[in-house]
Amino acid sequence: MSDKEKEDRILKETQNLFSLRSDYENARSNYRSEMRRDSERSDGSYAQEARREAHQNELRDAEHSAKSALDAQERLISSLTKDYLS
């Protein structure tokens, strides 16, 4: 791969990193907001609590997934940069 191609790939992956970081921040904010709202709620019926817990699990899983994607992208950019500089 030529230096120009490497630079283009680093640029593309860095732009993707910004998008993934935004996705993670949004997922994290959504999860934290839900947990804050939940702490202010009174207990509901068993069915209500089950739905809340399922929703919170979905939000937590979305946050973890977004964080994993962000971490993987950071590792990719680090690898590409090291390759470019060597």
C-alpha atoms as one frame of an Amber mdcrd trajectory, in Angstrom:
protein
   0.000   0.000   0.000   1.370   3.435  -0.896   1.713   6.191   1.688  -1.202
   8.034   0.054  -3.414   4.957   0.358  -2.373   4.540   3.991  -3.153   8.193
   4.707  -6.559   7.866   3.060  -7.343   4.760   5.111  -6.264   6.463   8.352
  -8.463   9.465   7.492 -11.451   7.238   6.703 -11.039   5.200   9.880 -10.572
   8.353  11.979 -13.842   9.730  10.632 -15.470   6.432  11.559 -13.927   6.768
  15.031 -15.685  10.115  15.531 -18.987   8.524  14.580 -18.425   5.567  16.921
 -17.449   7.897  19.754 -20.677   9.837  19.271 -22.657   6.577  19.217 -21.012
   5.500  22.467 -21.632   8.833  24.180 -25.301   8.691  23.148 -25.703   5.104
  24.348 -23.978   5.934  27.629 -26.162   8.998  28.144 -29.338   7.022  27.406
 -28.397   4.317  29.908 -27.445   6.784  32.630 -30.627   8.802  32.099 -32.733
   5.675  32.404 -30.959   4.644  35.598 -31.448   8.122  37.043 -35.161   8.047
  36.174 -35.458   4.565  37.650 -33.970   5.687  40.943 -36.705   8.320  41.204
 -39.586   5.945  40.418 -41.668   4.110  42.928 -41.947   0.362  42.635 -44.496
  -0.917  40.179 -46.141  -4.220  39.540 -44.084  -7.293  38.778 -44.831  -6.864
  35.062 -43.796  -3.189  35.113 -40.575  -4.004  36.916 -39.802  -6.790  34.458
 -40.309  -4.403  31.517 -38.118  -1.746  33.136 -35.389  -4.274  33.815 -35.540
  -5.588  30.245 -35.326  -2.035  28.900 -32.384  -1.242  31.168 -30.630  -4.420
  30.047 -31.097  -3.401  26.414 -29.664   0.047  27.111 -26.731  -1.426  29.055
 -26.022  -3.913  26.256 -26.162  -1.102  23.682 -23.664   0.895  25.748 -21.302
  -2.085  26.048 -21.592  -2.829  22.341 -20.864   0.793  21.416 -17.863   0.836
  23.787 -16.498  -2.375  22.272 -16.834  -0.952  18.751 -15.114   2.263  19.853
 -12.246   0.375  21.504 -11.773  -1.815  18.424 -11.687   1.248  16.176  -9.092
   2.921  18.393  -6.926  -0.213  18.183  -7.312  -0.279  14.391  -6.241   3.344
  14.036  -3.287   2.752  16.332  -2.217  -0.217  14.212  -2.644   1.714  10.964
  -0.664   4.634  12.342   2.174   2.396  13.506   2.277   0.752  10.084   2.329
   4.135   8.387   5.163   5.430  10.551   7.328   2.330  10.165
